Amino acid sequence: MLIAIVLVSCPFWVQLFHPGDGTDDKAIDLLTSINPSYQPWVKRIGLEISESAEPYMFALQIAIGVIVFTFFFYLLKKNQSLKKQSEE
């Protein structure tokens, strides 16, 4: 349920609190100022994500992070619980 809420609401929050240019855009600007003929390899192979899909990809990254964090937190708590039981 939490993952669904994050996936649905993240694009709205990103639009509301737009942080400005991302680090990828700044890095590309820096590289093109150093080497004007530079072209990002992602564009060459056609894997660039549209701007409308970027918030959803960001939400997906957050959801994956929450899942991984929750899994390891669960394992930690389970391990602590088993340790407590073995000490008693």
Buried (B, 14 or more C-beta within 10 A) or exposed (E): EEBEEBBEEBBEEBEEEEEEEEEEEEEBEEEEEEEEEEEBEEEEEEEEEEEEEBBBEBBBEBBEEEEEEEEEEEEEEEEEEEEEEEEE
